Amino acid sequence: MNSNQKRFIANGALWAAYEGFTAAFLSAFALALGASNTVIGILCAMAPIAGILGQIPGTKLIEYFGRKKVYVILSSISRLLWILIILTPYYFKEHPLFVVVGIYFLIRFVEYTTDPAWATTAADIIPAKTRGKIFGTRNIFLVTGLTISSVLGAIYLDIFPKNTTYGFTSMFAVGIIFGIMSILQFARIKPPHYSDHKHHCIKEFFTQKKVRPFISIIFFFNFASAIASPLFTVYILKTLGLSYTIFIGTVVISSLMKIISNRHLGKLTDRYGDKPVAVLSIIGTALVPLLYLFITPKTLWILIPAQIISGIAWAGADISLFNLLLDFTEPKKRAVQISNYIMITSIPMIFAPIIGGILADNIHYFILSGIPFVFFVSTILRFVSAWFMMQIKEPRAQKEYKLWFVFKRAVAVHPEKYAETFVTTISRKVRDGFN
């Protein structure tokens, strides 16, 4: 692993800490300000709206100013905008939720304009043949940073009364510091010259046929996920009435499973292809809202297997779906194709959380009502997404492997092999240190 890749990994770990101290608790912050399920859905819709609007400006900016400059300047602005959210409970007391939603949109809009710069840099500094392994390693550090910051944040918040915002605002300030540190790591990366120097017309952002089939599948999967995703926090904190510490405890379980499984799943994508891992991972994500249907104050233990499955499934989905995106994009058109992908696949993430919030607030006449009804709908749609993913052709592996074959390799974890690898690695480091 070269210095560029190490800095790329460090950037991810520090960004995760920034995210863990800020956006990870934004829904809880909104609840403390009196937000309803519908408002939570609107808040969660701000990120995908910003994602859509930020792609074309982001791609055009790197045509004129270069990737590193675009990322560093705009990321710095987005981190510093959190200062306005910190000030909201003290200076915007009449309509705090309106202000939080608006500022959060600005934060994400500025941040998402850096996506083309970040993604094309990642593609250029990471070889295709080791993509799964390196992204798996990066995700381990990313999840670790997010887990540690979230745990510390939850413990800190429980010091304060649940409906106050003092803990949130001081914690957000810490998050800003980690956000700036992550930018400094990216600034030290020395990427190769960007091959796409052509100035693209606006039409090109909407006519990229090569990635269209994959985009259609992710469009549907994002709707299936986003309709329920913001309601897990509401269900745990509001419906079940659990503390911030217990809530983050469930997140930690999921995060630990991500840490444990990321590298293993990354190697699977390198060996057997991205498609089978993506299909199995999407099926795994469908099991999570299904298990939540059975969680009540008397069956809280089900949270544990639900979060274990969630961690493993989303680790596989994060690696395989991003790899597939890079597989289906062309190096000379990657920025515009990735922008096209993000703009379209972000659309369901705008209205799906709002639809989920409205359904949770208004469905009261079925066997399943409220949030459990939304969990059921999300389960069905996620299974359908897995079926759609099965229809695409595997782009990276030399042959198509059957799902059952890949699944058996995914669960065939041999602790003694990991122990042997660990001892061998340590021995090599010691030997190299003396030579």
ZIKA-V354693 format. One record per residue. RES is the residue in one letter. D_FIRST is the distance of its C-alpha to the first C-alpha in whole Angstrom. Layout:
res,d_first
RES,D_FIRST
RES,D_FIRST
//
This chain:
res,d_first
M,0
N,4
S,7
N,8
Q,6
K,7
R,10
F,11
I,10
A,13
N,15
G,15
A,16
L,19
W,20
A,21
A,23
Y,25
E,26
G,27
F,29
T,30
A,31
A,30
F,34
L,35
S,37
A,39
F,39
A,41
L,43
A,44
L,46
G,48
A,46
S,47
N,45
T,46
V,44
I,41
G,41
I,41
L,39
C,36
A,37
M,36
A,33
P,33
I,36
A,34
G,31
I,33
L,35
G,32
Q,30
I,32
P,32
G,29
T,28
K,31
L,30
I,26
E,29
Y,30
F,28
G,25
R,22
K,21
K,24
V,25
Y,23
V,23
I,27
L,28
S,26
S,27
I,31
S,30
R,29
L,32
L,34
W,34
I,36
L,39
I,38
I,39
L,42
T,43
P,45
Y,47
Y,48
F,48
K,50
E,52
H,50
P,46
L,45
F,46
V,44
V,41
V,40
G,41
I,38
Y,36
F,36
L,36
I,32
R,31
F,32
V,31
E,27
Y,27
T,28
T,24
D,23
P,23
A,21
W,19
A,19
T,18
T,16
A,14
A,15
D,14
I,10
I,9
P,11
A,14
K,13
T,10
R,12
G,13
K,11
I,8
F,12
G,13
T,11
R,12
N,15
I,15
F,15
L,17
V,20
T,20
G,20
L,23
T,24
I,25
S,26
S,29
V,30
L,31
G,32
A,34
I,36
Y,36
L,38
D,40
I,42
F,44
P,46
K,45
N,47
T,46
T,43
Y,42
G,39
F,38
T,38
S,37
M,34
F,33
A,33
V,30
G,28
I,29
I,27
F,24
G,24
I,24
M,21
S,19
I,20
L,20
Q,16
F,16
A,18
R,16
I,13
K,14
P,14
P,16
H,20
Y,21
S,23
D,25
H,28
K,31
H,33
H,34
C,37
I,38
K,39
E,35
F,34
F,36
T,36
Q,33
K,34
K,31
V,30
R,33
P,33
F,30
I,31
S,34
I,33
I,31
F,34
F,36
F,33
N,33
F,36
A,37
S,34
A,35
I,39
A,38
S,35
P,37
L,39
F,37
T,37
V,41
Y,42
I,40
L,42
K,45
T,46
L,45
G,46
L,43
S,41
Y,38
T,37
I,37
F,36
I,33
G,33
T,33
V,30
V,28
I,29
S,27
S,24
L,24
M,24
K,21
I,19
I,20
S,20
N,17
R,15
H,17
L,19
G,15
K,15
L,19
T,19
D,16
R,19
Y,22
G,22
D,22
K,26
P,27
V,24
A,25
V,29
L,29
S,27
I,30
I,32
G,31
T,31
A,35
L,36
V,35
P,38
L,40
L,40
Y,40
L,44
F,45
I,44
T,46
P,47
K,48
T,45
L,43
W,41
I,40
L,37
I,35
P,35
A,35
Q,32
I,30
I,30
S,29
G,26
I,25
A,26
W,25
A,21
G,22
A,24
D,21
I,18
S,21
L,23
F,20
N,18
L,22
L,23
L,20
D,21
F,25
T,24
E,24
P,22
K,25
K,26
R,24
A,25
V,28
Q,28
I,25
S,28
N,31
Y,29
I,29
M,32
I,34
T,32
S,33
I,36
P,37
M,35
I,38
F,41
A,40
P,39
I,43
I,44
G,43
G,44
I,48
L,48
A,47
D,50
N,53
I,52
H,55
Y,57
F,55
I,54
L,51
S,51
G,49
I,45
P,45
F,47
V,44
F,41
F,43
V,43
S,39
T,39
I,41
L,39
R,36
F,37
V,38
S,35
A,33
W,36
F,35
M,32
M,33
Q,35
I,32
K,30
E,27
P,25
R,22
A,23
Q,25
K,28
E,29
Y,29
K,31
L,31
W,32
F,30
V,27
F,29
K,29
R,26
A,25
V,27
A,27
V,25
H,25
P,24
E,25
K,22
Y,20
A,21
E,21
T,17
F,17
V,19
T,18
T,14
I,16
S,18
R,15
K,14
V,18
R,19
D,16
G,17
F,21
N,20
//
